Amino acid sequence: MIKKLPLLILICCFSLSFAKPPNITSALFVKKNQVNFDFRFNNTVKIYGNNSTIYISSKLPISTKVEVYNILGQQILSKEIIKQTKTKLDVPGYKGIAFIVLTVDREKIKKKVIL
């Protein structure tokens, strides 16, 4: 039995070295400053819709790009807001869910409104 033990250990080590590596199907990457940005700017922007009009109230001191998308991801409207606290965007004839993307200094705030 003692003579067979080194052979058994050798076989176990040999079989472990050729085991398949685990499949990695997904990974999670977290942008370090994203939480700070959302907390700092997300609370200063209020967006709501009424009929075919989107109202944006913000305290952002810099220019902001506003993009409006429909439920299919098609862009409906794009506008640059320069240091305005209240903005009214007309989207004539559109009813349903709209996604608003505000780009502020290369960061994005995403909101959903119902028109």
Secondary structure as GFF3:
##gff-version 3
##sequence-region A 1 115
A	DSSP	alpha_helix	5	17	.	.	.	ID=ss1
A	DSSP	alpha_helix	34	42	.	.	.	ID=ss2
A	DSSP	beta_strand	45	50	.	.	.	ID=ss3
A	DSSP	beta_strand	53	58	.	.	.	ID=ss4
A	DSSP	beta_strand	64	69	.	.	.	ID=ss5
A	DSSP	beta_strand	75	81	.	.	.	ID=ss6
A	DSSP	beta_strand	86	90	.	.	.	ID=ss7
A	DSSP	beta_strand	97	104	.	.	.	ID=ss8
A	DSSP	beta_strand	107	114	.	.	.	ID=ss9
###
